[in-house]
Amino acid sequence: MKQSVGNPSVYCKLTLGNTPPRQTKIVSTGPNPEWDESFAWSFESHPRGQKLHISCKNKSKMGKSSFGKATIQIDRVVMLGAIAGWYTLLPESKSGPSWNLEIEFLWSNK
């Protein structure tokens, strides 16, 4: 995530289809948090049309505030096998700042 925000306590929640949400660890390492975490999902059938929803939040003593959300189409990951890049988190409010999240996706049939 790239943008100066002081020293936030940031985490992201990942939701894919009807599976239980997954959450990154909470990172408080400065203005550009890095997680370096991996998540894996198993599918009984091809995940056609499924989307990965990512919501990043700041957990502070004042409560939770949102950095924004991103949605990634899983079909594209399946088709290409691997995708890496920057994704813009869309802010909750139109006046909020935008943030960027660097993500790498890998598809495996194993």
Steps between C-alpha positions, in 0.01 A plus 500: 500500500656826399403837647623681807253452786710553810525172689175309441404155625383358168344167407311369199205262486473271195170343397456257211157364415328328791822408679570640846688833485875494555693778670859615483693566816481855636809694392623816676838544338473850357332685219546219241391174665614169348339167585690243294221248567350225285144371485376192312152388402389161367222464244296190422415647158627783283444833682326665203374847574635505854656817638749558776391793714771675701418756768784676684444672833688692764447363850575775748407590856229722349337202323523372143523714191507379142781557251283361224403194301614320187339219300698258282338271243632146562437389137789723392736331747394154378544599134846656542633274778672786682427868544698759692439869523362800679130525580330820605289480812180689436426726797178466699418866439549696179711759681737246657856443374578201280754238603688239301554137590761279334379142456626184331263219396598148400265231365581132547305186405675295768 
